[in-house]
Amino acid sequence: MSTSQTDVREIARAAMKSALAKGAKEAAATFSRSRNVSLEWRDGKVEKINEATTRGLTLQLYVDGRYSQVSSSDLRPEALDTFIADSISMTRVLSEDPFRSLPDPALYEGRASVDLQLEDPAYPTVTPDQRRKAAQQMEEAARAVKGAESILSVSTGFDDTRTESFRVASNGFEGTRVDTVFFVSASVSVKDADGRRPEDYSFGGSRFLGEVPAVSEVGRQAAERAISRLGAKKPPSAVMTLVIDNRAAGRLMGALGGPLSGASLQQKRSFLEGKLGQAVGSPLLDVVDDPLIPRAFGSRLYDGEGLAARKRPVFEKGVLRSYYIDTYYGKKLKMAPTSGGVSNLAWTLGAKPQAAILKDVGEGILVTSFLGGNSNGTTGDYSFGVQGFRVRGGERAEPVGEMNIAGNMLELLKKLTAVGNDPWPYSSMRTPTLVFEGVQLAGV
């Protein structure tokens, strides 16, 4: 059946009304459709092309004090009618949950009217030849760098996605969203003198095709990063200054996402529980959740349950100001809902780029990648494998690897001594270069 924008809305509205007619006290329906095309290129030829279009309807059903969420990709009216009836019957046999309900309609109000510029109108014009040429040019650029004779293999890729969704709830919410994303990437492996095969990568993307980084730069950076790993040694264990590259810092800060969530708080699995309004980091930890940044990857006018998106502080000069609380866990915790998840992180930036920060540091380690490890959301204890470069005399020096950093997140956040002016643009985390003093590094 046709699924034009009008049909999409009619399908979702009809499904919601059908659920109410069949016995649901409240209901919400979300229709989504996504098209993704990816091309993978390896060592001079196309290795894989994949195109997938998915569509489906998700229903949230509140029936006799019980709740379920169900999905179907069969959008035929007769099939949906049976699906909804069966889902209502299934929900009735579940355990009651008095905390389940749609959000307070007041939380839908005040939705920003700004144009977030999430959809590139040029998306339909992207051709298979464009994707192939971009992937080929990345490999050519990688193999043209100094030291390319050590390259073993080059893999590149071009990936683009367009997603549209419409959500309607029985207590008055309606919202439509369309967004596009384009990404290019390159990965290079090289042969070291000792037989090891270090590798590294580069990537970049944007909501708009015209703002994707130059593919020649992505290929060059991937090769240079991989070649720079040749001869990496394990450094001696020590307590050192740690400079974390802006691209890598998102991995570290991502460890805070779980402990900030309502689910972790309610289930006593958060080392940040009870610390609202308290200093948990240095004064340089100053981060706002900002969902209204045009063209950013985490931007939105409303969250997954329809709450109007609002800018709000998460950490303010080291003080924890807010958690991520959805309607369900808000009721359990007796806390006002904020939002169920992170949008964009906007940091209060420093004045210096990474090169100037290294000069200030003098001696230390520049971390460029995290290699495995974990952070315990309940205790805050962490242990991460890292690799990067020794910093000597304020300059990036020899490559180092097979290192591990360990400690506690609350202690680490208080050791933040510098923030760069270089937020990483290809992630909603938007992390700048971060400097931590006195971090335990385990090497030789």
C-alpha positions in Angstrom: 0.0 0.0 0.0 1.1 3.6 -0.5 2.8 5.3 2.4 2.9 8.9 1.5 3.3 11.4 4.4 -0.5 11.7 4.5 -0.9 7.9 4.6 1.8 7.7 7.3 -0.3 10.0 9.6 -3.5 8.2 8.8 -2.1 4.8 9.5 -0.7 6.0 12.9 -3.9 7.8 13.9 -6.1 5.0 12.8 -4.0 2.5 14.8 -4.2 4.6 17.9 -8.0 5.0 17.6 -8.4 1.3 17.0 -6.5 0.5 20.2 -8.7 2.8 22.2 -11.8 1.2 20.7 -10.6 -2.2 21.5 -10.1 -1.4 25.2 -6.9 0.5 25.7 -7.2 3.4 28.2 -4.4 5.2 26.6 -2.3 4.6 23.4 0.4 6.0 21.3 1.4 5.0 17.8 4.7 5.8 16.0 5.2 5.1 12.3 8.8 5.1 11.1 10.4 4.5 7.7 14.1 4.5 7.0 16.3 4.0 3.9 19.9 3.2 4.2 22.5 2.7 1.5 26.1 1.7 2.3 29.0 1.0 0.0 32.1 -0.8 1.2 35.3 -0.6 -0.8 38.5 -2.6 -0.2 41.8 -2.5 -1.9 40.8 -1.2 -5.3 37.3 -2.6 -5.7 33.8 -2.6 -4.4 33.4 -5.2 -1.7 29.8 -4.8 -0.7 26.8 -2.7 -1.5 23.7 -2.8 0.7 20.4 -0.9 0.4 17.7 -1.5 2.9 14.3 0.2 3.4 12.5 -0.6 6.6 9.1 0.6 7.8 6.9 -0.3 10.7 4.3 0.8 13.3 5.0 0.7 17.0 2.2 0.9 19.5 2.3 1.7 23.2 -0.7 0.2 24.9 -2.0 1.0 28.4 -4.8 -1.5 29.3 -6.4 -2.0 32.7 -3.3 -0.8 34.5 -1.0 -2.9 32.4 1.4 -1.9 29.6 3.0 -3.3 26.5 4.9 -2.0 23.5 4.4 -4.0 20.2 5.5 -3.5 16.6 4.4 -4.7 13.2 5.6 -4.1 9.6 2.4 -5.5 8.1 0.5 -2.3 7.4 -2.5 -3.8 5.7 -5.7 -2.6 7.4 -7.1 -6.1 8.0 -3.7 -7.3 9.4 -3.3 -4.3 11.7 -6.8 -4.8 13.0 -6.1 -8.4 14.0 -2.6 -7.4 15.3 -4.1 -4.6 17.6 -6.8 -6.9 18.9 -4.3 -9.6 19.8 -2.0 -7.1 21.4 -4.7 -5.8 23.6 -5.6 -9.3 24.7 -1.9 -10.1 25.4 -1.5 -6.9 27.4 -4.4 -7.8 29.7 -2.6 -10.9 31.0 0.5 -9.0 32.1 1.2 -7.8 35.6 -0.2 -4.4 36.6 2.2 -1.5 36.7 0.7 1.6 38.3 3.6 3.8 37.2 2.9 3.3 33.4 1.1 6.1 31.6 1.6 8.6 28.8 3.3 11.8 29.8 1.4 14.7 31.4 0.2 16.7 28.3 1.7 19.9 29.8 5.1 18.4 29.0 4.3 18.5 25.3 3.8 22.3 25.5 6.4 24.9 24.6 7.9 22.9 21.7 10.4 25.1 20.0 9.5 26.5 16.6 13.1 26.6 15.3 14.1 24.9 12.0 16.7 22.4 13.1 17.7 21.8 9.5 17.9 18.0 9.8 17.0 17.0 6.3 19.0 17.6 3.2 16.7 18.0 0.2 19.5 16.7 -2.0 19.4 13.3 -0.5 17.5 11.7 -3.4 20.1 13.0 -5.9 23.0 10.9 -4.5 24.0 8.3 -7.1 25.8 5.0 -6.9 28.6 6.5 -8.9 29.1 9.2 -6.4 29.3 6.7 -3.6 31.8 4.6 -5.5 34.0 7.5 -6.5 34.1 8.9 -3.0 35.2 5.5 -1.6 37.8 5.1 -4.4 39.2 8.6 -3.8 39.6 7.9 -0.1 41.8 4.9 -0.9 43.8 6.8 -3.4 44.5 9.6 -0.9 45.5 7.0 1.7 48.0 5.3 -0.6 49.5 8.6 -1.6 50.8 9.6 1.9 54.5 9.4 2.9 55.3 5.9 4.2 52.5 4.3 2.2 54.8 1.4 1.3 54.0 -0.1 4.8 50.2 -0.2 4.0 48.8 -3.7 3.9 45.1 -2.9 3.2 42.7 0.1 2.8 39.0 -0.2 3.5 36.7 2.8 2.8 33.0 3.4 2.9 30.1 5.7 2.1 26.9 5.5 4.1 23.7 7.6 3.8 20.4 7.3 5.6 17.1 9.1 5.5 14.5 8.5 8.3 11.0 9.8 8.8 8.7 9.3 11.7 5.3 10.4 12.9 4.1 9.9 16.5 0.6 10.4 17.8 -0.7 9.9 21.4 -4.2 9.7 22.7 -3.7 12.6 25.1 -3.0 15.1 22.4 0.5 14.8 21.1 1.4 14.8 17.4 4.9 15.2 16.0 6.7 14.6 12.7 10.4 14.3 12.1 12.5 13.8 8.9 16.3 13.6 9.0 19.2 12.6 6.8 22.8 11.6 7.7 25.8 11.1 5.5 29.1 9.5 6.6 32.4 8.6 4.9 35.1 6.5 6.5 38.5 4.9 5.9 40.4 2.3 7.7 44.1 1.4 7.1 46.2 -1.4 8.3 50.0 -1.4 8.1 52.9 -3.8 8.7 55.3 -3.2 11.6 58.9 -4.4 11.6 58.1 -6.8 14.4 55.3 -8.4 12.4 52.4 -6.6 14.1 49.7 -5.1 12.0 48.5 -1.9 13.6 45.6 -0.1 12.1 43.7 3.1 12.5 40.8 5.0 10.9 39.2 8.3 10.1 35.7 9.3 9.5 33.3 12.3 9.2 29.7 13.1 8.5 27.0 15.6 8.4 23.2 16.0 8.0 23.9 17.7 4.7 25.9 16.1 1.9 27.7 19.3 1.1 29.1 19.5 4.6 30.7 16.0 4.7 34.5 16.4 5.1 36.6 16.1 2.0 37.1 12.4 1.2 40.7 13.0 0.3 41.3 14.3 3.8 39.6 11.4 5.4 41.7 8.9 3.5 44.9 10.8 4.2 44.2 11.1 7.9 43.4 7.4 8.2 46.7 6.4 6.6 48.7 8.9 8.6 47.1 7.7 11.8 47.9 4.1 11.0 51.5 4.8 9.9 52.1 6.8 13.1 51.4 3.7 15.1 54.5 1.9 13.7 57.0 1.1 16.4 54.6 1.7 19.3 56.0 0.6 22.6 54.5 -0.1 26.0 55.5 2.8 28.4 56.5 2.3 32.0 53.7 2.5 34.6 53.4 5.9 36.2 51.1 8.6 37.5 50.9 11.1 34.6 49.0 13.9 33.0 46.5 12.5 30.5 45.5 14.5 27.4 42.5 12.9 25.7 42.0 13.7 22.1 38.6 15.2 21.2 37.6 12.2 19.1 38.4 9.7 21.8 37.0 11.7 24.7 33.5 10.8 23.8 34.2 7.2 24.9 35.1 8.4 28.3 32.2 10.7 28.8 29.8 8.1 27.4 30.4 6.2 30.6 28.3 8.8 32.4 25.2 8.2 30.3 24.0 5.2 32.2 24.6 6.6 35.7 22.7 9.7 34.8 19.6 7.8 33.7 16.4 7.4 35.7 16.5 3.6 35.3 20.0 3.4 36.9 19.0 5.7 39.7 15.8 3.8 40.5 17.6 0.5 40.4 20.4 1.7 42.6 23.0 1.2 39.8 24.3 4.7 39.7 27.3 6.2 41.4 25.7 9.6 40.8 22.6 8.8 42.9 21.9 11.4 45.5 24.5 13.8 44.1 22.2 16.3 42.5 23.4 19.8 43.5 26.8 18.5 44.6 30.2 19.1 43.1 31.2 15.8 41.3 33.9 17.3 39.1 36.3 20.2 38.6 34.9 23.6 37.9 35.9 23.0 34.2 33.3 20.3 33.9 30.6 22.6 32.5 28.2 20.8 30.1 24.7 21.6 28.8 22.3 19.2 27.1 21.2 21.3 24.1 18.7 19.6 21.7 18.2 22.7 19.6 21.5 23.0 17.7 20.8 23.3 14.0 22.2 20.4 11.9 23.6 18.6 14.9 23.3 14.8 15.2 21.4 14.8 18.5 19.0 17.6 17.7 15.3 17.2 18.2 12.1 19.2 18.9 10.8 16.4 21.2 12.1 13.2 22.7 11.0 9.6 22.2 7.8 10.0 24.3 7.0 13.5 23.1 8.4 15.7 25.8 9.2 19.2 24.4 13.0 19.5 24.0 14.6 22.1 26.2 18.2 23.2 26.8 19.3 22.5 30.3 22.6 22.2 32.3 23.9 18.7 33.2 27.1 19.8 34.9 27.6 23.4 35.9 31.1 24.3 37.0 31.5 20.8 38.3 28.1 20.6 40.0 25.6 18.0 38.9 22.4 19.8 37.9 20.2 17.3 36.3 19.5 13.6 35.4 17.8 12.1 32.4 14.4 11.2 33.7 11.5 9.9 31.6 7.8 9.7 32.6 8.0 6.1 33.9 11.0 6.5 36.1 10.0 10.0 37.1 6.9 8.5 38.7 8.9 5.8 40.4 11.5 8.2 41.7 8.9 11.0 42.4 11.0 13.3 40.3 9.9 15.6 37.5 10.6 14.2 34.0 13.4 15.9 32.0 14.0 13.7 29.0 14.7 10.0 28.6 18.0 10.4 26.8 21.0 12.6 25.8 20.6 15.0 22.8 23.7 17.1 22.1 26.3 18.0 24.7 27.5 21.6 24.5 30.7 22.2 26.5 32.0 25.4 27.9 35.1 25.5 25.9 38.6 26.6 26.7 40.6 29.1 24.7 43.4 26.8 23.3 43.6 24.2 20.5 45.2 20.8 21.3 48.7 21.8 20.1 48.8 24.7 22.6 47.5 22.5 25.3 50.3 20.0 24.7 52.8 22.8 25.1 51.2 23.7 28.5 51.3 20.1 29.6 55.0 19.6 28.7 55.2 15.9 29.8 52.4 13.3 29.7 50.4 11.0 27.4 48.1 11.9 24.6 45.4 9.3 24.3 44.0 8.9 20.8 42.0 5.7 21.1 40.3 3.6 23.8 40.7 -0.1 23.3 38.1 -2.0 25.3 37.6 -1.8 29.0 34.6 -0.8 31.0 33.2 1.5 33.6 31.1 0.2 36.5 28.0 2.5 36.6 27.2 1.5 40.2 30.6 2.2 41.8 32.2 4.5 39.2 35.3 2.3 39.0 36.8 2.2 35.5 39.5 0.4 33.6 40.2 1.2 30.0 42.8 0.1 27.5 44.3 3.1 25.6 46.8 3.9 23.0 48.3 7.2 21.8 51.6 9.1 22.0 54.1 10.2 24.6 54.2 14.0 25.1 57.7 15.4 25.5 58.7 19.0 25.7 55.2 20.0 24.9 55.2 18.1 21.6 53.7 14.8 20.4 56.5 12.2 20.5 56.8 8.4 20.0 53.7 6.2 19.7 52.8 4.1 22.8 50.3 1.3 23.3 49.2 -1.6 25.4 48.4 0.8 28.2 45.7 0.8 30.8 44.2 3.5 32.9 42.2 2.7 36.0 40.5 4.5 38.8 37.1 6.0 39.8 35.1 8.3 37.7 34.3 10.7 40.6 38.0 11.1 41.3 38.9 11.4 37.6 36.3 14.2 36.9 37.8 16.2 39.7 41.2 16.0 38.0 40.0 17.8 34.9 42.4 20.7 34.5 42.0 21.9 30.9 39.4 21.9 28.2 40.2 22.5 24.5 38.4 24.8 22.1 37.9 21.9 19.6 34.6 20.0 20.0 34.5 16.9 17.9 31.9 17.7 15.2 31.0 14.2 14.1 29.2 13.0 17.3 26.4 14.3 19.5 28.9 14.1 22.4 30.8 17.1 20.9 33.7 16.5 23.2 36.8 18.8 23.1 40.3 17.8 24.1 40.3 17.1 27.8 43.3 17.1 30.2 43.4 15.2 33.5 46.2 15.5 36.0 47.6 12.7 38.1 46.0 9.6 36.4 47.4 6.2 37.1 48.8 4.6 33.9 49.7 0.9 33.8 52.3 -0.1 31.2 55.5 -2.1 31.6 
